[in-house]
Amino acid sequence: MLEQKTEVAPEAQRAPSTGRLCEYCGEPFEPTRRDQKFCRPSCRAAASRKEREDRRDRAGYFPGFLGC
């Protein structure tokens, strides 16, 4: 009996990931903590900066404006 060998792509050979997607860049990563949301410290910092800017925009923040 002839045995057929099928080639499997490297992605299919890996075990299914239990990881998450980074909330900033969307890259998959394996969290080291249960509450980890970002893949790298740089993504965490960038998300924090973006959130701070968004809050300022919603509040009508204008640097240097004295309200006179």
Sine and cosine of phi, psi and omega as CSV:
sin_phi,cos_phi,sin_psi,cos_psi,sin_omega,cos_omega
0.00,0.00,0.71,-0.70,0.00,-1.00
-1.00,0.09,0.70,-0.72,0.00,-1.00
-0.97,-0.23,0.81,-0.58,0.01,-1.00
-1.00,0.03,0.75,-0.66,0.07,-1.00
-0.96,-0.27,0.82,-0.58,0.05,-1.00
-0.94,-0.33,0.68,-0.73,0.00,-1.00
-1.00,0.07,0.75,-0.66,-0.03,-1.00
-0.96,-0.29,0.72,-0.69,0.02,-1.00
-0.90,0.43,0.54,-0.84,0.00,-1.00
-0.82,0.57,-0.56,0.83,0.01,-1.00
-0.90,0.44,-0.58,0.81,-0.04,-1.00
-0.97,0.24,-0.34,0.94,-0.02,-1.00
-0.98,0.20,-0.39,0.92,-0.02,-1.00
-0.95,0.32,0.48,-0.88,0.07,-1.00
-0.93,0.36,0.49,-0.87,0.03,-1.00
-0.85,0.53,0.68,-0.73,-0.06,-1.00
-0.98,0.22,0.62,-0.78,0.12,-0.99
-0.96,-0.27,0.26,0.96,-0.08,-1.00
-0.97,0.24,-0.19,-0.98,-0.02,-1.00
-0.75,-0.66,0.14,-0.99,0.12,-0.99
-0.97,-0.23,0.69,-0.72,0.03,-1.00
-0.88,0.48,0.73,-0.69,-0.02,-1.00
-0.95,0.30,-0.23,0.97,0.02,-1.00
-0.99,-0.16,-0.83,0.55,-0.10,-0.99
-0.99,-0.15,-0.27,0.96,0.03,-1.00
0.99,0.11,0.06,1.00,0.02,-1.00
-0.96,0.27,0.61,-0.79,0.09,-1.00
-0.95,0.30,0.58,-0.81,0.04,-1.00
-0.44,-0.90,0.35,-0.94,0.06,-1.00
-0.99,-0.12,0.93,-0.38,-0.02,-1.00
-0.93,0.36,0.57,-0.82,0.07,-1.00
-0.99,-0.13,-0.18,0.98,0.07,-1.00
-0.74,-0.67,0.41,-0.91,-0.01,-1.00
-0.90,0.43,-0.51,0.86,-0.08,-1.00
-0.98,-0.19,0.21,0.98,-0.03,-1.00
-0.95,0.33,0.77,-0.64,-0.05,-1.00
-0.93,-0.38,-0.32,0.95,-0.10,-0.99
-0.84,-0.54,0.52,-0.86,-0.07,-1.00
-0.98,0.21,-0.52,0.86,-0.04,-1.00
-0.66,-0.75,0.38,-0.92,0.08,-1.00
-0.86,0.52,-0.53,0.85,0.01,-1.00
-0.92,0.39,-0.57,0.82,0.06,-1.00
-0.94,0.35,-0.63,0.78,0.03,-1.00
-0.89,0.45,-0.69,0.72,0.00,-1.00
-0.92,0.40,-0.67,0.74,0.00,-1.00
-0.90,0.43,-0.66,0.76,0.03,-1.00
-0.91,0.42,-0.61,0.79,0.03,-1.00
-0.91,0.42,-0.69,0.72,0.05,-1.00
-0.88,0.47,-0.69,0.72,-0.01,-1.00
-0.89,0.45,-0.69,0.73,0.02,-1.00
-0.88,0.47,-0.67,0.74,0.02,-1.00
-0.89,0.45,-0.69,0.72,0.04,-1.00
-0.90,0.44,-0.66,0.75,0.01,-1.00
-0.89,0.45,-0.66,0.75,0.04,-1.00
-0.89,0.46,-0.67,0.74,0.02,-1.00
-0.90,0.45,-0.66,0.75,0.02,-1.00
-0.89,0.45,-0.66,0.75,0.00,-1.00
-0.93,0.38,-0.52,0.85,-0.04,-1.00
-1.00,0.05,-0.11,0.99,-0.03,-1.00
0.97,0.26,0.60,0.80,-0.02,-1.00
-0.97,0.26,0.79,-0.62,0.07,-1.00
-0.78,-0.63,0.95,-0.31,-0.02,-1.00
-0.87,0.50,0.72,-0.69,0.04,-1.00
1.00,0.03,-0.13,0.99,-0.01,-1.00
-0.99,0.15,0.83,-0.56,-0.07,-1.00
-1.00,-0.09,-0.15,0.99,0.01,-1.00
0.98,0.19,0.37,0.93,-0.03,-1.00
-0.99,0.16,0.00,0.00,0.00,0.00
